[in-house]
Amino acid sequence: MVTEEEIEHVSKLMRIDVDDHKKYVEKVNMMISYFDILDSAGVDSEEITMPETSISNLRKDEYIAYDDKLIEKLNHYKGTYVRAPKMSS
């Protein structure tokens, strides 16, 4: 389903250093097979009901300016990147 080359390509796009691409192939394939199980659950016929809300009951949509640069307020900010925790195996 997923190849080692695809894992390597995606990790490069996301700028994530991955030493062993092979170990993620099985993990990603397991996730995809789980999504296949969810897709085959047959819930297309289930009707989802939502209560109707009048537009007059919604809050007013207004623009509020934010003068600070939000990315500079983040922890682990460096240059134009935000450092994320390492993936555990």
C-alpha positions in Angstrom: 0.0 0.0 0.0 2.6 2.6 1.1 6.2 2.3 -0.1 9.4 3.3 1.7 10.0 5.9 -1.1 6.6 7.5 -0.3 7.5 7.8 3.4 10.8 9.3 2.5 9.1 11.8 0.1 6.5 12.9 2.7 9.2 13.2 5.4 11.2 15.5 3.2 8.1 17.6 2.4 7.4 17.9 6.1 11.1 18.6 6.8 11.2 15.7 9.3 14.4 13.8 9.7 13.6 10.1 9.6 16.5 7.7 9.9 14.8 4.4 9.1 11.9 4.8 6.6 11.2 1.1 6.6 9.9 1.1 10.1 7.2 3.6 9.3 5.9 1.7 6.3 4.1 -0.9 8.5 2.7 1.8 10.8 1.3 3.8 7.9 -0.2 0.7 6.3 -1.8 -0.3 9.6 -3.4 3.2 9.8 -4.7 2.9 6.2 -6.1 -0.5 6.9 -7.9 0.8 10.0 -9.4 3.6 7.8 -10.6 0.9 5.4 -12.4 -0.8 8.3 -14.0 2.5 9.2 -15.0 3.0 5.6 -16.7 -0.4 5.4 -18.7 0.2 8.5 -21.7 1.0 6.4 -22.9 4.2 8.1 -23.9 5.9 4.9 -27.5 5.3 5.6 -27.4 6.8 9.1 -29.2 10.1 9.3 -27.5 12.8 11.4 -29.9 15.3 12.9 -28.9 18.7 13.9 -31.1 21.2 15.7 -32.0 24.2 13.6 -30.7 27.6 14.8 -31.9 30.9 13.6 -29.3 33.3 12.2 -30.5 35.9 14.7 -29.4 33.6 17.6 -25.8 33.5 16.3 -23.1 35.9 17.5 -22.2 38.9 15.5 -19.2 38.2 13.2 -16.7 41.0 13.6 -13.1 41.5 12.7 -10.7 42.1 15.7 -7.3 43.2 14.6 -4.3 41.3 16.2 -1.2 43.5 15.9 1.4 41.0 17.3 2.9 38.2 15.1 1.3 35.1 16.4 4.1 32.7 15.4 6.5 34.6 17.6 4.3 33.9 20.6 4.7 30.1 20.1 7.0 28.0 22.2 9.9 26.4 20.3 9.8 29.0 17.5 13.0 29.3 15.4 13.2 31.4 12.3 10.2 30.5 10.2 9.7 27.1 11.8 8.0 25.7 14.9 9.8 22.7 16.4 7.5 19.8 17.1 8.1 16.8 19.4 9.9 13.8 17.9 7.8 10.8 16.8 8.2 7.9 19.1 8.4 4.3 17.8 
